[in-house]
Amino acid sequence: MNGANGEDPSERPAEIRSIINGLERYNPEAAGVLEAYLSQQCEEKFCDCNANRALLKLYQLNPDRIKDEAITNILVKSMTQFPSPQFDLALHLLSPSQTSPAAKSDLSDAIAKLRVLNLQLEGAQYARFWATLESDDIYADLTTDIAGFEDMIRVRIAQLISQSYREVDVSVLENWLGLDDEDDTKKFAVETCGWKVADGLVQIPKNAENEAKKTEIREDVNIDMFARVIKRSWEETA
């Protein structure tokens, strides 16, 4: 489960495991190793939020080593793990001078924009997320280092949809996935997700999360309980 939310991925090499689990996590020289590992995550489409937080902690202890690009890449990678606390956990390791809009720096502006995107994903405002992403070229700059960023977001949205729906209108799914047209949406649904499309509806197979379950609510009420209630009502009216 931890691998699924980016906490302890199977791709983590022994060298990185040694750093984050030992005293090396306080060695300023470890920052370079963790930065290289972050670049690997960006290229190979996996996420190690635990290791990335270790890098942010080193930045806290060694401000002279801070790299703005590494910080924004960590935030973008953590964003792909929605819905989860990973983005906020990373954000809380940054100083107010980096995150406050009053700082009026390139980094603070970038962080503000990424916070908006993350809030939209966490709030399942998927159509608004894609509209925001397309609204400013700076978003393309902030996500350019993350290979397959848009595809990862679409796959994650599809996973969440599959947990809640059995059928979705093609046009609705198109908006949620930020795709250009109906054909692209159908292709994604069939080829990437393994769903079926018929009569303008995307049909999602039954699974443990989207299957309607009958819930039985049983209350054990005995005669003594009724007697106490009736007695109390008589006493109140007497």
MARBA-3410 file (N, C-alpha, C, O; in Angstrom, 1 decimal):
238
0.8,-1.2,0.0,0.0,0.0,0.0,0.9,1.3,0.0,0.6,2.2,-0.7 ~ 2.0,1.2,0.8,2.9,2.4,0.8,3.4,2.7,-0.5,3.6,3.9,-0.9 ~ 3.7,1.7,-1.3,4.3,1.9,-2.7,3.2,2.6,-3.6,3.6,3.4,-4.4 ~ 2.0,2.4,-3.3,0.9,2.9,-4.1,0.8,4.4,-3.9,0.4,5.1,-4.8 ~ 1.0,4.9,-2.7,0.9,6.4,-2.5,2.2,7.1,-2.5,2.3,8.2,-2.0
3.3,6.4,-3.0,4.5,7.1,-3.2,5.4,7.2,-2.0,6.4,7.9,-1.9 ~ 5.0,6.4,-0.9,5.8,6.5,0.4,7.0,5.7,0.3,8.1,6.1,0.7 ~ 6.9,4.4,-0.1,8.0,3.5,-0.1,8.0,2.7,-1.4,7.6,1.5,-1.3 ~ 8.3,3.2,-2.5,8.2,2.5,-3.8,9.3,1.4,-3.9,10.3,1.5,-3.4 ~ 8.9,0.4,-4.7,9.8,-0.7,-4.9,11.0,-0.3,-5.7,12.1,-1.0,-5.7
11.0,0.8,-6.4,12.1,1.3,-7.3,13.2,1.9,-6.4,14.3,2.1,-7.0 ~ 13.0,2.1,-5.2,14.0,2.8,-4.3,15.3,1.9,-4.2,15.2,0.8,-3.8 ~ 16.4,2.4,-4.6,17.7,1.7,-4.6,18.2,1.6,-3.1,17.8,2.4,-2.3 ~ 19.2,0.7,-2.9,19.7,0.5,-1.6,20.4,1.7,-1.1,20.4,2.0,0.1 ~ 21.1,2.5,-2.0,21.8,3.7,-1.5,20.9,4.7,-1.0,21.2,5.3,0.1
19.7,4.9,-1.6,18.7,5.9,-1.1,18.1,5.4,0.2,17.9,6.1,1.1 ~ 17.9,4.1,0.3,17.3,3.5,1.5,18.3,3.7,2.7,17.8,4.1,3.8 ~ 19.5,3.6,2.4,20.6,3.8,3.5,20.6,5.3,4.0,20.7,5.5,5.1 ~ 20.4,6.2,3.0,20.4,7.6,3.4,19.2,8.0,4.2,19.4,8.6,5.3 ~ 18.0,7.6,3.8,16.8,8.1,4.5,16.6,7.3,5.8,15.8,7.8,6.7
17.2,6.2,6.0,17.1,5.4,7.2,18.2,5.5,8.2,18.2,4.9,9.3 ~ 19.2,6.3,7.8,20.4,6.4,8.7,20.9,7.9,8.9,20.1,8.8,8.6 ~ 22.0,8.0,9.5,22.5,9.3,9.8,22.9,10.1,8.6,23.1,11.4,8.6 ~ 23.1,9.5,7.4,23.4,10.2,6.2,22.3,11.2,5.8,22.6,12.1,5.0 ~ 21.1,11.0,6.3,20.1,12.0,6.0,20.4,13.4,6.5,19.7,14.3,6.1
21.4,13.5,7.4,21.8,14.8,7.9,23.1,15.3,7.3,23.6,16.4,7.6 ~ 23.6,14.5,6.4,24.9,14.9,5.7,24.5,15.8,4.5,23.9,15.4,3.6 ~ 25.0,17.0,4.5,24.7,18.0,3.4,25.1,17.4,2.0,24.5,17.7,1.0 ~ 26.1,16.5,2.0,26.6,16.0,0.7,25.5,15.0,0.1,25.5,14.7,-1.1 ~ 24.6,14.5,1.0,23.6,13.6,0.5,22.6,14.3,-0.4,21.8,13.7,-1.1
22.5,15.7,-0.3,21.6,16.4,-1.1,21.8,16.1,-2.6,20.8,16.0,-3.4 ~ 23.0,16.1,-3.1,23.3,15.8,-4.5,22.8,14.4,-4.9,22.2,14.3,-6.0 ~ 22.9,13.4,-4.1,22.5,12.1,-4.4,20.9,12.1,-4.5,20.4,11.5,-5.4 ~ 20.3,12.7,-3.5,18.8,12.8,-3.5,18.3,13.6,-4.7,17.2,13.3,-5.2 ~ 19.0,14.6,-5.1,18.6,15.4,-6.3,18.7,14.6,-7.5,17.8,14.6,-8.4
19.7,13.8,-7.6,19.8,12.9,-8.8,18.7,11.8,-8.8,18.2,11.5,-9.9 ~ 18.4,11.3,-7.6,17.3,10.4,-7.5,16.0,11.0,-7.8,15.1,10.3,-8.4 ~ 15.8,12.3,-7.5,14.6,13.0,-7.9,14.5,13.1,-9.4,13.4,12.9,-9.9 ~ 15.6,13.4,-10.0,15.6,13.4,-11.5,15.2,12.1,-12.1,14.5,12.0,-13.1 ~ 15.7,11.0,-11.5,15.3,9.6,-11.9,13.8,9.4,-11.8,13.2,8.8,-12.7
13.2,9.8,-10.7,11.8,9.7,-10.5,11.0,10.4,-11.6,10.0,9.9,-12.1 ~ 11.5,11.6,-11.9,10.8,12.4,-12.9,10.9,11.8,-14.3,9.9,11.8,-15.1 ~ 12.0,11.1,-14.6,12.1,10.5,-15.9,11.4,9.2,-16.0,10.9,8.8,-17.1 ~ 11.4,8.4,-14.9,10.9,7.0,-14.9,9.5,6.9,-14.4,9.0,5.8,-14.3 ~ 8.8,8.0,-14.1,7.4,8.0,-13.8,7.0,7.2,-12.5,5.9,6.6,-12.4
7.9,7.3,-11.5,7.5,6.7,-10.2,7.8,7.8,-9.2,8.5,8.8,-9.5 ~ 7.4,7.7,-7.9,7.5,8.7,-6.9,7.9,8.1,-5.6,7.4,7.1,-5.1 ~ 8.9,8.8,-5.0,9.4,8.4,-3.7,9.3,9.6,-2.7,10.2,10.4,-2.6 ~ 8.1,9.8,-2.2,7.8,11.0,-1.4,8.7,11.0,-0.1,9.1,12.1,0.4 ~ 9.0,9.8,0.4,9.8,9.8,1.6,11.2,10.3,1.4,11.7,11.1,2.2
11.8,9.9,0.3,13.1,10.4,-0.1,13.1,11.9,-0.4,14.0,12.6,-0.1 ~ 12.0,12.3,-1.1,12.0,13.7,-1.4,11.8,14.6,-0.2,12.3,15.7,-0.2 ~ 11.1,14.1,0.8,11.0,14.9,2.0,12.4,15.0,2.7,12.7,16.0,3.3 ~ 13.1,13.9,2.6,14.5,13.9,3.2,15.3,15.0,2.5,16.1,15.7,3.2 ~ 15.1,15.2,1.2,15.9,16.3,0.5,15.4,17.6,1.0,16.2,18.5,1.2
14.1,17.8,1.2,13.6,19.1,1.7,14.1,19.4,3.1,14.4,20.5,3.4 ~ 14.2,18.4,3.9,14.8,18.6,5.3,16.2,19.0,5.2,16.7,19.8,6.0 ~ 17.0,18.4,4.2,18.4,18.9,4.1,18.4,20.3,3.6,19.3,21.1,4.1 ~ 17.5,20.7,2.8,17.4,22.2,2.4,17.1,23.0,3.6,17.6,24.2,3.7 ~ 16.3,22.5,4.5,16.0,23.3,5.7,17.3,23.6,6.5,17.5,24.7,7.0
18.1,22.5,6.6,19.3,22.6,7.4,20.5,23.3,6.7,21.4,23.8,7.3 ~ 20.4,23.3,5.4,21.4,23.9,4.6,20.8,24.8,3.5,20.8,24.4,2.3 ~ 20.4,26.0,3.8,19.7,26.9,2.9,20.5,27.2,1.7,20.0,27.5,0.6 ~ 21.9,27.1,1.8,22.7,27.5,0.7,22.7,26.4,-0.4,23.1,26.7,-1.5 ~ 22.1,25.3,-0.1,22.0,24.2,-1.1,20.7,24.1,-1.8,20.5,23.3,-2.7
19.7,25.0,-1.4,18.4,25.0,-2.0,18.4,25.2,-3.5,19.1,26.1,-4.0 ~ 17.6,24.3,-4.2,17.4,24.5,-5.6,15.9,24.6,-5.9,15.2,23.7,-5.6 ~ 15.5,25.7,-6.4,14.1,26.0,-6.6,13.5,24.9,-7.5,12.3,24.5,-7.3 ~ 14.2,24.5,-8.5,13.6,23.6,-9.5,13.4,22.2,-8.8,12.4,21.6,-9.1 ~ 14.2,21.8,-7.9,14.0,20.6,-7.2,12.8,20.7,-6.3,12.0,19.7,-6.2
12.6,21.8,-5.7,11.4,22.0,-4.8,10.1,21.9,-5.6,9.2,21.2,-5.3 ~ 10.1,22.6,-6.8,8.8,22.5,-7.6,8.6,21.1,-8.2,7.5,20.7,-8.3 ~ 9.7,20.4,-8.5,9.6,19.1,-9.0,9.0,18.1,-8.0,8.2,17.3,-8.2 ~ 9.5,18.3,-6.7,9.0,17.5,-5.6,7.5,17.7,-5.4,6.7,16.8,-5.2 ~ 7.1,19.0,-5.5,5.7,19.3,-5.3,4.8,18.7,-6.4,3.7,18.2,-6.2
5.3,18.8,-7.6,4.5,18.3,-8.8,4.4,16.8,-8.7,3.4,16.2,-8.9 ~ 5.5,16.1,-8.3,5.5,14.6,-8.1,4.6,14.2,-7.0,3.8,13.3,-7.2 ~ 4.6,15.0,-5.9,3.7,14.6,-4.8,2.2,14.8,-5.2,1.3,14.2,-4.7 ~ 2.0,15.8,-6.1,0.6,16.1,-6.5,0.0,14.9,-7.3,-1.2,14.7,-7.2 ~ 0.9,14.1,-8.0,0.4,13.0,-8.8,-0.1,11.9,-7.9,-0.7,10.9,-8.4
0.1,12.0,-6.6,-0.4,10.9,-5.6,-1.8,11.2,-5.1,-2.2,10.5,-4.1 ~ -2.5,12.2,-5.6,-3.8,12.6,-5.0,-4.8,11.4,-5.1,-4.6,10.5,-6.0 ~ -5.8,11.3,-4.3,-5.9,12.2,-3.1,-5.1,11.6,-1.9,-5.2,10.4,-1.6 ~ -4.2,12.4,-1.4,-3.3,12.0,-0.3,-2.7,13.2,0.3,-2.9,14.3,-0.2 ~ -2.1,13.1,1.5,-1.5,14.3,2.1,-0.1,14.6,1.6,0.6,15.5,2.2
0.4,13.9,0.6,1.8,14.0,0.2,2.2,15.4,-0.2,3.3,15.9,0.2 ~ 1.3,16.1,-0.9,1.6,17.5,-1.3,1.8,18.4,-0.1,2.7,19.2,0.0 ~ 0.9,18.3,0.9,0.9,19.1,2.1,2.1,18.8,3.0,2.7,19.7,3.6 ~ 2.4,17.5,3.0,3.6,17.1,3.8,4.9,17.7,3.3,5.7,18.2,4.1 ~ 5.0,17.8,2.0,6.2,18.4,1.4,6.1,19.9,1.6,7.1,20.5,1.9
4.9,20.5,1.4,4.8,21.9,1.6,5.1,22.4,3.0,5.7,23.5,3.1 ~ 4.8,21.6,4.0,5.1,22.0,5.4,6.6,22.0,5.7,7.0,22.5,6.8 ~ 7.4,21.4,4.8,8.8,21.4,5.1,9.5,22.7,4.4,10.7,22.8,4.5 ~ 8.7,23.5,3.8,9.3,24.7,3.2,9.1,25.9,4.2,8.2,25.9,5.0 ~ 9.9,26.9,4.1,9.9,28.0,5.0,8.8,29.0,4.5,8.5,29.1,3.4
8.3,29.8,5.5,7.3,30.9,5.1,7.9,31.8,4.0,7.1,32.3,3.2 ~ 9.1,32.0,4.0,9.7,32.9,3.0,9.7,32.3,1.6,9.8,33.1,0.6 ~ 9.5,31.0,1.5,9.4,30.3,0.2,7.9,30.2,-0.2,7.6,30.3,-1.4 ~ 7.0,30.0,0.8,5.6,29.7,0.4,4.7,31.0,0.5,3.6,30.9,-0.1 ~ 5.1,32.0,1.2,4.2,33.1,1.4,4.1,34.0,0.1,5.1,34.3,-0.5
2.8,34.3,-0.3,2.7,35.2,-1.5,3.3,36.5,-1.3,3.7,37.1,-2.3 ~ 3.5,36.9,0.0,4.1,38.2,0.2,5.6,38.2,-0.1,6.2,39.3,-0.3 ~ 6.2,37.0,-0.3,7.6,36.9,-0.7,7.8,37.5,-2.1,8.9,38.0,-2.4 ~ 6.8,37.4,-2.9,6.9,37.9,-4.3,8.2,37.4,-5.0,8.9,38.2,-5.6 ~ 8.4,36.1,-4.9,9.6,35.6,-5.7,9.0,34.6,-6.7,7.9,34.2,-6.7
9.9,34.2,-7.6,9.5,33.2,-8.6,9.0,31.9,-8.0,8.1,31.3,-8.4 ~ 9.8,31.5,-6.9,9.4,30.3,-6.2,8.1,30.4,-5.5,7.2,29.5,-5.6 ~ 7.8,31.5,-4.8,6.5,31.6,-4.1,5.4,31.7,-5.1,4.3,31.1,-4.8 ~ 5.6,32.3,-6.2,4.5,32.4,-7.3,4.3,31.0,-7.8,3.1,30.6,-8.0 ~ 5.3,30.2,-8.0,5.2,28.8,-8.6,4.4,28.0,-7.6,3.5,27.2,-7.9
4.8,28.1,-6.3,4.2,27.3,-5.3,2.7,27.6,-5.2,1.8,26.7,-5.0 ~ 2.3,28.9,-5.3,0.9,29.3,-5.2,0.1,28.7,-6.3,-1.0,28.2,-6.1 ~ 0.7,28.6,-7.5,0.0,28.0,-8.7,-0.1,26.5,-8.5,-1.2,26.0,-8.8 ~ 0.9,25.9,-7.9,0.8,24.4,-7.7,-0.2,24.1,-6.6,-0.9,23.1,-6.7 ~ -0.3,25.0,-5.7,-1.3,24.7,-4.6,-2.7,24.8,-5.2,-3.6,24.0,-4.8
-3.0,25.6,-6.1,-4.3,25.7,-6.7,-4.6,24.4,-7.5,-5.7,23.9,-7.3 ~ -3.6,23.9,-8.2,-3.8,22.7,-9.0,-4.1,21.5,-8.0,-5.0,20.7,-8.2 ~ -3.3,21.5,-6.9,-3.5,20.3,-6.0,-4.8,20.4,-5.3,-5.5,19.4,-5.1 ~ -5.3,21.6,-4.9,-6.6,21.7,-4.3,-7.7,21.2,-5.2,-8.7,20.6,-4.8 ~ -7.6,21.5,-6.5,-8.6,21.1,-7.5,-8.6,19.6,-7.6,-9.7,19.0,-7.7
-7.4,19.0,-7.7,-7.4,17.5,-7.7,-7.9,16.9,-6.5,-8.7,15.9,-6.5 ~ -7.5,17.4,-5.3,-8.0,16.9,-4.1,-9.5,17.0,-3.9,-10.2,16.2,-3.3 ~ -10.1,18.1,-4.5,-11.5,18.3,-4.5,-12.3,17.7,-5.6,-13.5,18.0,-5.8 ~ -11.6,16.9,-6.4,-12.2,16.2,-7.5,-12.8,17.2,-8.6,-13.8,16.9,-9.2 ~ -12.2,18.3,-8.6,-12.6,19.4,-9.6,-11.8,19.2,-10.9,-11.0,20.0,-11.3
-12.0,18.0,-11.5,-11.1,17.6,-12.6,-11.2,18.5,-13.8,-10.1,18.9,-14.4 ~ -12.4,18.9,-14.3,-12.5,19.8,-15.4,-11.8,21.1,-15.2,-11.2,21.7,-16.0 ~ -12.0,21.6,-14.0,-11.4,22.9,-13.6,-9.9,22.8,-13.5,-9.2,23.7,-13.9 ~ -9.4,21.6,-13.1,-7.9,21.4,-13.1,-7.3,21.5,-14.5,-6.3,22.2,-14.7 ~ -8.0,20.9,-15.5,-7.4,21.0,-16.8,-7.5,22.4,-17.4,-6.6,22.8,-18.1
-8.6,23.1,-17.1,-8.8,24.4,-17.5,-7.7,25.3,-16.9,-7.1,26.2,-17.6 ~ -7.4,25.1,-15.6,-6.3,25.9,-15.0,-5.0,25.6,-15.6,-4.2,26.5,-15.8 ~ -4.7,24.3,-15.8,-3.4,23.9,-16.4,-3.2,24.6,-17.7,-2.0,24.9,-18.1 ~ -4.2,24.8,-18.5,-4.1,25.3,-19.8,-4.2,26.9,-19.8,-3.9,27.5,-20.8 ~ -4.4,27.4,-18.7,-4.7,28.9,-18.6,-3.4,29.7,-18.6,-3.5,31.0,-18.8
-2.3,29.1,-18.3,-1.0,29.9,-18.1,0.1,29.0,-18.5,0.3,27.9,-18.1 ~ 1.0,29.6,-19.3,2.2,28.9,-19.8,3.1,28.4,-18.7,3.9,27.5,-18.9 ~ 3.0,29.1,-17.6,3.9,28.8,-16.5,3.7,27.4,-16.0,4.6,26.7,-15.4 ~ 2.4,26.9,-16.1,2.1,25.5,-15.7,2.9,24.5,-16.5,3.4,23.5,-16.0 ~ 3.0,24.8,-17.8,3.8,23.9,-18.7,5.3,23.9,-18.2,6.0,22.9,-18.3
5.8,25.1,-17.8,7.2,25.2,-17.4,7.4,24.4,-16.1,8.4,23.8,-15.9 ~ 6.4,24.5,-15.2,6.5,23.8,-13.9,6.4,22.3,-14.0,7.0,21.6,-13.1 ~ 5.8,21.8,-15.0,5.6,20.3,-15.1,6.4,19.7,-16.2,6.4,18.5,-16.4 ~ 7.3,20.5,-16.9,8.0,20.0,-18.0,9.0,18.9,-17.7,9.3,18.1,-18.5 ~ 9.6,18.9,-16.4,10.6,17.9,-16.0,9.9,16.6,-15.7,10.6,15.6,-15.6
8.6,16.6,-15.5,7.9,15.4,-15.0,7.4,14.6,-16.3,6.4,15.0,-16.8 ~ 8.1,13.6,-16.7,7.7,12.8,-17.9,6.3,12.2,-17.7,6.0,11.6,-16.6 ~ 5.4,12.4,-18.7,4.1,11.8,-18.6,3.2,12.4,-17.6,2.3,11.7,-17.1 ~ 3.4,13.6,-17.2,2.6,14.2,-16.1,1.1,14.1,-16.4,0.4,13.6,-15.5 ~ 0.7,14.6,-17.5,-0.7,14.6,-17.8,-1.3,13.2,-17.9,-2.4,13.0,-17.4
-0.5,12.3,-18.4,-1.0,10.9,-18.5,-1.2,10.3,-17.1,-2.1,9.6,-16.9 ~ -0.2,10.6,-16.2,-0.3,10.0,-14.9,-1.5,10.6,-14.2,-2.2,9.9,-13.4 ~ -1.8,11.9,-14.4,-3.0,12.5,-13.8,-4.3,11.8,-14.3,-5.2,11.5,-13.6 ~ -4.3,11.6,-15.6,-5.5,11.0,-16.2,-5.7,9.5,-15.7,-6.8,9.2,-15.4 ~ -4.6,8.8,-15.6,-4.8,7.4,-15.1,-5.3,7.4,-13.6,-6.1,6.6,-13.3
-4.8,8.4,-12.8,-5.2,8.4,-11.4,-6.7,8.8,-11.4,-7.4,8.3,-10.6 ~ -7.1,9.8,-12.2,-8.5,10.2,-12.2,-9.4,9.0,-12.6,-10.4,8.7,-12.0 ~ -8.9,8.2,-13.6,-9.7,7.0,-14.1,-9.8,6.0,-12.9,-10.8,5.4,-12.8 ~ -8.7,5.8,-12.2,-8.8,4.9,-11.0,-9.8,5.3,-10.0,-10.5,4.5,-9.5 ~ -9.9,6.6,-9.7,-10.8,7.1,-8.8,-12.2,7.0,-9.3,-13.2,6.7,-8.5
-12.4,7.3,-10.6,-13.7,7.1,-11.2,-14.2,5.7,-11.1,-15.4,5.4,-10.8 ~ -13.3,4.7,-11.3,-13.7,3.3,-11.3,-14.1,2.9,-9.9,-14.8,1.9,-9.8 ~ -13.7,3.6,-8.9,-14.1,3.3,-7.5,-15.5,3.8,-7.2,-16.1,3.4,-6.1 ~ -16.1,4.7,-8.0,-17.3,5.3,-7.6,-18.4,5.1,-8.7,-19.6,5.3,-8.3 ~ -18.1,4.8,-9.9,-19.1,4.7,-11.0,-19.1,3.4,-11.7,-18.1,2.7,-11.7
-20.3,3.1,-12.2,-20.4,1.9,-13.1,-20.6,2.4,-14.6,-20.3,1.7,-15.5 ~ -21.2,3.6,-14.7,-21.4,4.2,-16.0,-21.1,5.7,-16.0,-21.4,6.4,-15.0 ~ -20.5,6.2,-17.0,-20.2,7.6,-17.1,-20.4,8.1,-18.6,-20.0,7.4,-19.5 ~ -21.1,9.2,-18.7,-21.3,9.7,-20.1,-20.0,10.1,-20.7,-19.1,10.6,-20.0 ~ -19.8,9.8,-22.0,-18.5,10.0,-22.7,-18.1,11.5,-22.6,-17.0,11.8,-22.4
-19.1,12.4,-22.8,-18.8,13.8,-22.7,-18.3,14.2,-21.4,-17.4,15.1,-21.3 ~ -18.9,13.7,-20.3,-18.5,14.0,-19.0,-17.1,13.5,-18.7,-16.2,14.2,-18.2 ~ -16.8,12.2,-19.1,-15.4,11.7,-19.0,-14.4,12.5,-19.7,-13.3,12.7,-19.3 ~ -14.8,13.0,-20.9,-13.9,13.8,-21.7,-13.5,15.0,-20.9,-12.3,15.4,-21.0 ~ -14.4,15.7,-20.3,-14.1,16.9,-19.5,-13.2,16.5,-18.3,-12.3,17.2,-18.0
-13.5,15.4,-17.6,-12.8,15.0,-16.4,-11.3,14.6,-16.8,-10.4,14.9,-16.0 ~ -11.1,14.1,-18.0,-9.8,13.7,-18.4,-9.0,14.7,-19.2,-7.9,14.6,-19.5 ~ -9.7,15.8,-19.5,-9.0,16.9,-20.2,-8.6,16.5,-21.6,-7.5,16.9,-22.1 ~ -9.4,15.7,-22.2,-9.0,15.2,-23.6,-9.7,16.1,-24.6,-10.7,16.9,-24.4 ~ -9.2,16.0,-25.9,-9.6,16.9,-26.9,-11.0,16.6,-27.6,-11.7,17.5,-27.9
-11.3,15.3,-27.7,-12.5,15.0,-28.4,-13.0,13.6,-27.9,-12.4,12.9,-27.1 ~ -14.2,13.2,-28.4,-14.9,12.0,-28.0,-14.0,10.8,-28.4,-14.0,9.8,-27.7 ~ -13.4,10.8,-29.6,-12.6,9.7,-30.0,-11.5,9.4,-29.1,-11.2,8.2,-28.8 ~ -10.8,10.5,-28.7,-9.6,10.3,-27.8,-10.1,9.7,-26.4,-9.4,8.9,-25.8 ~ -11.3,10.2,-26.0,-11.8,9.7,-24.7,-12.2,8.2,-24.8,-11.9,7.4,-23.9
-12.8,7.8,-25.9,-13.2,6.4,-26.1,-11.9,5.5,-26.2,-11.9,4.4,-25.6 ~ -10.9,6.0,-26.9,-9.7,5.3,-27.0,-9.0,5.1,-25.6,-8.5,4.0,-25.3 ~ -9.0,6.1,-24.8,-8.4,6.1,-23.5,-9.2,5.1,-22.6,-8.6,4.3,-21.9 ~ -10.5,5.2,-22.7,-11.4,4.3,-21.9,-11.1,2.8,-22.2,-11.1,2.0,-21.3 ~ -11.0,2.5,-23.5,-10.9,1.1,-24.0,-9.5,0.6,-23.8,-9.3,-0.4,-23.3
-8.5,1.4,-24.4,-7.2,0.9,-24.5,-6.4,1.0,-23.2,-5.6,0.1,-22.8 ~ -6.6,2.1,-22.5,-5.8,2.3,-21.2,-6.5,1.7,-20.0,-5.9,1.2,-19.1 ~ -7.8,1.9,-20.0,-8.6,1.5,-18.8,-9.2,0.1,-18.9,-9.5,-0.6,-17.9 ~ -9.4,-0.4,-20.1,-10.0,-1.7,-20.3,-11.5,-1.6,-20.1,-12.2,-2.7,-19.8 ~ -12.1,-0.4,-20.3,-13.6,-0.3,-20.1,-14.3,-0.5,-21.5,-13.6,-0.6,-22.5
-15.6,-0.5,-21.5,-16.4,-0.6,-22.7,-17.1,0.7,-22.9,-17.5,1.4,-22.0 ~ -17.4,0.9,-24.2,-18.2,2.1,-24.6,-19.3,1.7,-25.5,-19.1,1.0,-26.5 ~ -20.5,2.1,-25.1,-21.7,1.8,-25.9,-22.8,2.9,-25.7,-23.1,3.3,-24.6 ~ -23.3,3.3,-26.8,-24.5,4.3,-26.8,-24.1,5.5,-26.0,-24.9,6.0,-25.3 ~ -22.9,6.0,-26.2,-22.5,7.3,-25.5,-22.2,7.1,-24.1,-21.9,8.1,-23.4
-22.1,5.9,-23.6,-21.8,5.7,-22.2,-20.5,4.8,-22.0,-20.3,3.9,-22.8 ~ -19.7,5.2,-21.1,-18.5,4.4,-20.7,-19.0,3.4,-19.6,-19.4,3.9,-18.6 ~ -18.8,2.2,-19.9,-19.2,1.1,-18.9,-18.0,0.6,-18.1,-17.1,0.1,-18.7 ~ -18.1,0.7,-16.8,-17.0,0.4,-15.9,-17.3,-1.0,-15.3,-18.4,-1.1,-14.6 ~ -16.4,-1.9,-15.3,-16.7,-3.2,-14.7,-16.9,-3.1,-13.2,-16.4,-2.2,-12.6
-17.7,-4.0,-12.7,-18.0,-4.1,-11.3,-16.7,-4.4,-10.5,-15.9,-5.3,-10.9 ~ -16.5,-3.7,-9.4,-15.3,-4.0,-8.6,-15.7,-3.8,-7.1,-16.9,-3.4,-6.8 ~ -14.8,-4.1,-6.2,-15.2,-4.1,-4.8,-15.6,-2.7,-4.3,-16.4,-2.6,-3.3 ~ -15.1,-1.6,-5.0,-15.4,-0.2,-4.6,-16.7,0.3,-5.2,-17.5,1.0,-4.5 ~ -17.0,0.0,-6.4,-18.2,0.6,-7.1,-19.4,-0.3,-7.1,-20.5,0.1,-7.6
-19.3,-1.4,-6.4,-20.5,-2.4,-6.4,-21.4,-1.9,-5.2,-21.0,-1.7,-4.1 ~ -22.7,-1.8,-5.6,-23.7,-1.4,-4.6,-23.8,-2.6,-3.6,-24.0,-3.7,-3.9 ~ -23.8,-2.2,-2.3,-23.9,-3.2,-1.3,-25.1,-3.0,-0.4,-25.4,-1.8,0.0 ~ -25.8,-4.0,0.0,-26.9,-3.9,0.9,-26.4,-3.8,2.3,-25.7,-4.7,2.7 ~ -26.9,-2.8,3.0,-26.5,-2.6,4.4,-27.6,-2.9,5.3,-28.7,-2.3,5.2
-27.4,-3.7,6.3,-28.4,-4.0,7.2,-28.1,-3.3,8.5,-27.0,-3.4,9.1 ~ -29.1,-2.6,9.0,-29.0,-1.9,10.3,-29.9,-2.5,11.3,-31.1,-2.5,11.1 ~ -29.3,-3.1,12.3,-30.0,-3.8,13.3,-29.9,-3.1,14.7,-28.8,-2.8,15.1 ~ -31.0,-2.9,15.3,-31.0,-2.3,16.6,-31.7,-3.2,17.6,-32.9,-3.6,17.3 ~ -31.1,-3.5,18.6,-31.6,-4.4,19.6,-32.3,-3.6,20.7,-31.7,-2.9,21.5
-33.7,-3.7,20.7,-34.5,-2.9,21.6,-35.3,-3.9,22.4,-36.1,-4.7,21.8 ~ -35.2,-3.9,23.7,-36.0,-4.9,24.5,-37.2,-4.2,25.2,-37.4,-3.0,25.1 ~ -38.0,-5.0,25.8,-39.3,-4.5,26.4,-39.0,-3.5,27.5,-39.7,-2.6,27.7 ~ -37.9,-3.8,28.3,-37.5,-3.0,29.4,-37.2,-1.5,29.0,-37.6,-0.6,29.7 ~ -36.6,-1.4,27.8,-36.3,-0.1,27.3,-37.6,0.7,26.9,-37.7,1.9,27.2
-38.6,0.0,26.3,-39.8,0.6,26.0,-40.5,1.0,27.3,-41.1,2.1,27.4 ~ -40.5,0.2,28.3,-41.2,0.4,29.5,-40.6,1.7,30.2,-41.4,2.5,30.7 ~ -39.3,1.9,30.2,-38.7,3.1,30.8,-39.1,4.3,30.0,-39.3,5.4,30.7 ~ -39.2,4.2,28.7,-39.6,5.4,27.9,-41.0,5.8,28.2,-41.4,7.0,28.4 ~ -41.9,4.8,28.3,-43.3,5.0,28.6,-43.5,5.6,30.0,-44.3,6.5,30.2
-42.8,5.0,31.0,-42.9,5.5,32.3,-42.4,7.0,32.4,-43.0,7.8,33.1 ~ -41.3,7.3,31.7,-40.8,8.7,31.8,-41.8,9.7,31.2,-42.0,10.8,31.7 ~ -42.5,9.2,30.1,-43.4,10.2,29.4,-44.6,10.4,30.4,-45.2,11.5,30.4 ~ -45.1,9.4,31.1,-46.2,9.6,32.1,-45.7,10.5,33.2,-46.5,11.3,33.6 ~ -44.5,10.3,33.7,-44.0,11.2,34.8,-43.9,12.6,34.4,-44.2,13.5,35.2
-43.5,12.9,33.1,-43.4,14.3,32.6,-44.8,14.9,32.5,-44.9,16.2,32.6 ~ -45.8,14.2,32.2,-47.2,14.7,31.9,-48.0,14.8,33.2,-49.0,15.4,33.3 ~ -47.5,14.1,34.3,-48.2,14.1,35.5,-48.2,15.4,36.3,-48.7,15.5,37.4
END
